[in-house]
């Protein structure tokens, strides 16, 4: 399927959002990917692009917003989640959307976890890859969560606490543990086969 790739420049070409929209006019699922520290949105998009494109879905990877004070780290910035909701709303103005799935890698995953309640009503499911941390507020959400995490990541206890939050809320949790996996092994665990399996999991939710 022909995919039209739209790259929207922000303050500089290296700090750009990435948006891939399929040519169909039909409503499609949207996969939103938040990058890790000192990483470009294009790098985060590249991890998922081939598998998302093969399904005919849309892909959006926003850059942590420099115009709102972010340097290069979602978790260090920890800005108001309304910026992401507004970005998603802008994508919806460009293309009809079905389910919306939020995926975070490393610090992007931590940011998604901290603001889990903010995504209710927008996201159908969340994916935490190599990161994640529980929100300070224990108000429950109705949202399934997939974890691809390694138990040798020194911050693994934060992802475990986030899992505890979703378990306490009696949500559907998929705990995909990279045994003896440090942060580098967590990154390598996202093979094309694994990405397809995660998208299969999302497609059922």
Secondary structure, DSSP 8 states (H G I E B T S, - for coil): --EEEEEEEEEETTEEEEEEEES--S-EEEEEEE--TT--HHHHHHHHHHHHHHHT-EEEE----GGGT--S-HHHH---THHHHHHHHHHHHHS-EEEEEEEEETHHHHHHHHTGGGGTTT-SEEEEES-----SS------EEEEEEETTSTTHHHHHHHHHHHHHTT--EEEEEETT--HHHHHHT--HHHHHHHHHHHHT-
